[in-house]
Structures are given as structure tokens and as C-alpha cells.
Amino acid sequence: MASRPSRLANIGRESFPLVDIYYGEGTFGPAPKKQYNVPTQYAPIPSDENVIDSKKAAQKYRGMLVVDYCKKKFGGWRS
């Protein structure tokens, strides 16, 4: 029986050409260059006079405004 290193070498010699045939050779090319600190441009938000908040929307459309005020607990996790 062949030793482990020579067996692994034979497996590599046989398998890598098969991988090249299946996936193709040289299709990957060089890695893309990373771009650091590239400024991102956002579209300006148009100032619309018709923008209303949730309170005004509830009044205008006769809806209900639900506000949940949580009581903050101080003094540890068991308080």
C-alpha cells in the first residue's frame, strides 16, 4: 500500500486537472481592488410642505395614536 503523502500527491495530481476541466481555467482573474473611503452620494430629499407627523395624521384622518411609554428601571436587572 502507498504511503499517505504519496497517496495524497496522486489524488492532487488527478483531481486538479478535473477541477480545471469542470470549472474552466483562468476564469477568475485577479482579485478586484478594494475601494476605501469612497464618498456615497444620496439624492436630496425634497422639502415638501405637505409632510405631516403621526399626531397630525391621526387628527386629520380621525384615527387613533398609540404611544407606549416604558418605565425605565434602574438599579440592576432584578429591579
C-alpha positions, 0 to 999 in steps of 0.5 A: 500500500502507498504511503499517505503523502504519496497517496495524497500527491496522486489524488492532487495530481488527478483531481486538479486537472478535473477541477480545471476541466469542470470549472474552466481555467483562468476564469477568475482573474485577479482579485478586484481592488478594494475601494476605501473611503469612497464618498456615497452620494444620496439624492436630496430629499425634497422639502415638501410642505405637505409632510405631516407627523403621526399626531397630525395624521391621526387628527386629520384622518380621525384615527387613533395614536398609540404611544407606549411609554416604558418605565425605565428601571434602574438599579440592576436587572432584578429591579 
